[in-house]
Amino acid sequence: MASYSGSTGERPKGLFALTEQQQWRMEEVREIARNELVPLAHAGDPGAVNRPLLRAMGQRGLLQGLFPKSSSGQQSREAQAMELCILRESLASVNTEAETALALQGLGAYPILQSGSQEIVDEWIPKVADGTAVAAFALSETGAGSDAAALELRADPDGNGWRLYGEKIWISNAPEADIYTVFARTTPGAGARGVTAFAVPAARQGVGGEHIDLVAPHPIGTVTFDAVRVEKGEVLGEVDRGFRVAMRTLDLFRPSVGAFAVGMGQAALDAAVSYTATREAFGGYLADQQAVSHALANMATQLEASRLLVYAAASAYDSGASPHEITKRSAMAKLYATETAQFVIDTAIQLHGARGLVQGHLLEHLYREVRATRIYEGASEIQRTIIGRSLFRPSQDKK
Ligand SMILES: Cc1cc2nc3c(=O)[nH]c(=O)nc-3n(C[C@H](O)[C@H](O)[C@H](O)COP(=O)(O)OP(=O)(O)OC[C@H]3O[C@@H](n4cnc5c(N)ncnc54)[C@H](O)[C@@H]3O)c2cc1C
C-alpha cells in the first residue's frame, strides 16, 4: 500500500488555490498552533474562556489578522474574509479550542469595527486584537433563534440613551466576555426594522448571566440585562437598523464557519487515510478494500468542493461583489462545508472502528465539536432558504 503523504491542505503549484503567500501563512499558523497554542489550550478549563490562550494569540499576531490595518497604520474598518478563513481553517486542523477562541473575538467585535463610532473602535478593537478583552455577539433569545428578527430584548428610551431589559441565550463567551454586541428592540412590532445594535461593556451595572454546558465544551451562556444604561455613542450603525449590522457580520462570518468545518474535516480525513493505510486486516491493509478507498475518495472530493466554495465566498466578500452575491455564496459555503464535515468525521469514525469512539480520541472530539456548526449562525435549513430565495430574485439583481 502506498504511504500517505500527510497533507493538511497544502496544494501543489498550478492548482486553482491560495497564493503561495497564503499557503505559507497557513503553515505558519499551524506551526504556532502546534508549538505554542496546544499546550495553552490543554491547560485551560474546558468550556471557559481561556484568557492565556487569547493573550498568546494576541502576542503572536494571530488576532490582529482579524482586524487589519492600512499601510499608514490606521485601523481599517473592513475585515478580510479570506484572512479570517485562512486563520480558521489552519487553526481548526490543529486545535479547535484555539480556533474557536480566535473566531469569537471576530464575531463579537466585527459589528463594532464596521459600525461603531471612532471612539468605541479606539476603545475596544486594540484590546480585542491583543487578547486582553473578550468579545461576544448577542443576538439569539429563547423566543428568537432562527427567526432572529422576532427578538424582544427591550431598549426603553431613557433621557439621551436607553435602558436594556431582558435576556440573551446561547451567547458564545458569555457570561465571561468584557464587551457585548447586543441587538435590542427599539421599535416594538417593527420586526427586523425595529432592532438597534449596541456595544455594551460587561462591567456596566445590571449585566449578568450564567454558563451553559454543551455536548462539546464551549464558552457559552446567557446574558441578562436589568435596566442596563446605554448611551447614544454606544449605538452601532443607526437606530432601528441594527438587524443589518447583524446580517453584515453573518455574511462575513459564514464562509469562515465553513473554513472551520474544512479544517476539522481535513484533520479527520488525514486520520482516516493514515489509519486505513496501516491497519492490517484480511491479509492486507484496510485501504486495499475498494469500499474503504471509495469512502475516502468521497470524503476527499466533498472536502475539496467545500474548500473551494469557502474560498470563493471569501473572495467574493473581499472583492466587493454585490450584497446578494455575497449573501448567497456565504450561505452556500457554510451549508455545504458544515454538512460535509459532519459526513467526513462520521465516516472517519466508521473507518476507525471502536477506537474512534474512545473518549479523548481526536475523532471523538471532532464528532462532538462539528455538530453545532450546522445550527449556529443560521441552521442548514436557513442557509437553504437564503440560497433558494436568491434563485428567484429579479435577473438584474443577479448581475
Ligand atoms: C455552539 C453554539 C454557539 C452559539 N453562539 C451564538 C452566539 O455567539 N450568539 C448568538 O446570538 N447566538 C449563538 N448561538 C445560537 C444559534 O445562532 C441558534 O441556536 C440558531 O440560530 C438556531 O436557533 P434555535 O437554537 O433557537 O433553534 P430554532 O430556531 O428553534 O430552530 C430549531 C430547528 O428548526 C429548524 N428550522 C428553524 N427554522 C426553520 C425554517 N425556516 N425552515 C426549516 N427549518 C427550520 C432547524 O433545523 C433548526 O435547527 C449559538 C448556538 C450554538 C449551538
The ligand as an SDF file (V2000), in Angstrom:
LIG
                    3D

 53 58  0  0  0  0  0  0  0  0999 V2000
  -22.3150   26.3490   19.9800 C   0  0  0  0  0  0  0  0  0  0  0  0
  -23.2840   27.4530   19.7260 C   0  0  0  0  0  0  0  0  0  0  0  0
  -22.8120   28.7560   19.7450 C   0  0  0  0  0  0  0  0  0  0  0  0
  -23.7050   29.8270   19.5280 C   0  0  0  0  0  0  0  0  0  0  0  0
  -23.2310   31.1030   19.6250 N   0  0  0  0  0  0  0  0  0  0  0  0
  -24.0820   32.1480   19.4720 C   0  0  0  0  0  0  0  0  0  0  0  0
  -23.6320   33.4960   19.6510 C   0  0  0  0  0  0  0  0  0  0  0  0
  -22.4450   33.7280   19.9070 O   0  0  0  0  0  0  0  0  0  0  0  0
  -24.5190   34.4910   19.5230 N   0  0  0  0  0  0  0  0  0  0  0  0
  -25.8320   34.2840   19.2370 C   0  0  0  0  0  0  0  0  0  0  0  0
  -26.5820   35.2460   19.1310 O   0  0  0  0  0  0  0  0  0  0  0  0
  -26.3100   33.0070   19.0880 N   0  0  0  0  0  0  0  0  0  0  0  0
  -25.4600   31.9430   19.1880 C   0  0  0  0  0  0  0  0  0  0  0  0
  -25.9280   30.6500   19.0640 N   0  0  0  0  0  0  0  0  0  0  0  0
  -27.3610   30.4240   18.8350 C   0  0  0  0  0  0  0  0  0  0  0  0
  -27.6520   29.9670   17.4130 C   0  0  0  0  0  0  0  0  0  0  0  0
  -27.4100   31.0220   16.4970 O   0  0  0  0  0  0  0  0  0  0  0  0
  -29.0930   29.4620   17.3810 C   0  0  0  0  0  0  0  0  0  0  0  0
  -29.0780   28.2320   18.1130 O   0  0  0  0  0  0  0  0  0  0  0  0
  -29.5750   29.2130   15.9640 C   0  0  0  0  0  0  0  0  0  0  0  0
  -29.8140   30.4330   15.2970 O   0  0  0  0  0  0  0  0  0  0  0  0
  -30.8720   28.3810   15.9340 C   0  0  0  0  0  0  0  0  0  0  0  0
  -31.8160   28.9190   16.8240 O   0  0  0  0  0  0  0  0  0  0  0  0
  -32.5420   27.9460   17.8920 P   0  0  0  0  0  0  0  0  0  0  0  0
  -31.4870   27.1510   18.5670 O   0  0  0  0  0  0  0  0  0  0  0  0
  -33.4310   28.7640   18.7200 O   0  0  0  0  0  0  0  0  0  0  0  0
  -33.3670   26.9340   17.0080 O   0  0  0  0  0  0  0  0  0  0  0  0
  -34.8640   27.1520   16.4360 P   0  0  0  0  0  0  0  0  0  0  0  0
  -34.9830   28.4910   15.8370 O   0  0  0  0  0  0  0  0  0  0  0  0
  -35.8360   26.7300   17.4810 O   0  0  0  0  0  0  0  0  0  0  0  0
  -34.8640   26.0860   15.2650 O   0  0  0  0  0  0  0  0  0  0  0  0
  -34.7620   24.6870   15.5570 C   0  0  0  0  0  0  0  0  0  0  0  0
  -34.5680   23.9440   14.2600 C   0  0  0  0  0  0  0  0  0  0  0  0
  -35.7230   24.0990   13.4460 O   0  0  0  0  0  0  0  0  0  0  0  0
  -35.3570   24.0940   12.0920 C   0  0  0  0  0  0  0  0  0  0  0  0
  -35.8360   25.3360   11.4710 N   0  0  0  0  0  0  0  0  0  0  0  0
  -35.8990   26.5630   12.0190 C   0  0  0  0  0  0  0  0  0  0  0  0
  -36.3800   27.4680   11.1420 N   0  0  0  0  0  0  0  0  0  0  0  0
  -36.6360   26.7890   10.0130 C   0  0  0  0  0  0  0  0  0  0  0  0
  -37.1520   27.1560    8.7360 C   0  0  0  0  0  0  0  0  0  0  0  0
  -37.4860   28.4270    8.4450 N   0  0  0  0  0  0  0  0  0  0  0  0
  -37.2860   26.1820    7.7930 N   0  0  0  0  0  0  0  0  0  0  0  0
  -36.9330   24.9090    8.0660 C   0  0  0  0  0  0  0  0  0  0  0  0
  -36.4490   24.5070    9.2540 N   0  0  0  0  0  0  0  0  0  0  0  0
  -36.2850   25.4240   10.2070 C   0  0  0  0  0  0  0  0  0  0  0  0
  -33.8210   23.9590   12.0480 C   0  0  0  0  0  0  0  0  0  0  0  0
  -33.4890   22.5850   11.8910 O   0  0  0  0  0  0  0  0  0  0  0  0
  -33.4100   24.4460   13.4020 C   0  0  0  0  0  0  0  0  0  0  0  0
  -32.1570   23.8810   13.8180 O   0  0  0  0  0  0  0  0  0  0  0  0
  -25.0650   29.5730   19.2610 C   0  0  0  0  0  0  0  0  0  0  0  0
  -25.5210   28.2450   19.2200 C   0  0  0  0  0  0  0  0  0  0  0  0
  -24.6450   27.2050   19.4550 C   0  0  0  0  0  0  0  0  0  0  0  0
  -25.1660   25.7820   19.4190 C   0  0  0  0  0  0  0  0  0  0  0  0
  1  2  1  0
  2  3  1  0
  2 52  2  0
  3  4  2  0
  4  5  1  0
  4 50  1  0
  5  6  2  0
  6  7  1  0
  6 13  1  0
  7  8  2  0
  7  9  1  0
  9 10  1  0
 10 11  2  0
 10 12  1  0
 12 13  2  0
 13 14  1  0
 14 15  1  0
 14 50  1  0
 15 16  1  0
 16 17  1  0
 16 18  1  0
 18 19  1  0
 18 20  1  0
 20 21  1  0
 20 22  1  0
 22 23  1  0
 23 24  1  0
 24 25  2  0
 24 26  1  0
 24 27  1  0
 27 28  1  0
 28 29  2  0
 28 30  1  0
 28 31  1  0
 31 32  1  0
 32 33  1  0
 33 34  1  0
 33 48  1  0
 34 35  1  0
 35 36  1  0
 35 46  1  0
 36 37  1  0
 36 45  1  0
 37 38  2  0
 38 39  1  0
 39 40  1  0
 39 45  2  0
 40 41  1  0
 40 42  2  0
 42 43  1  0
 43 44  2  0
 44 45  1  0
 46 47  1  0
 46 48  1  0
 48 49  1  0
 50 51  2  0
 51 52  1  0
 52 53  1  0
M  END
$$$$
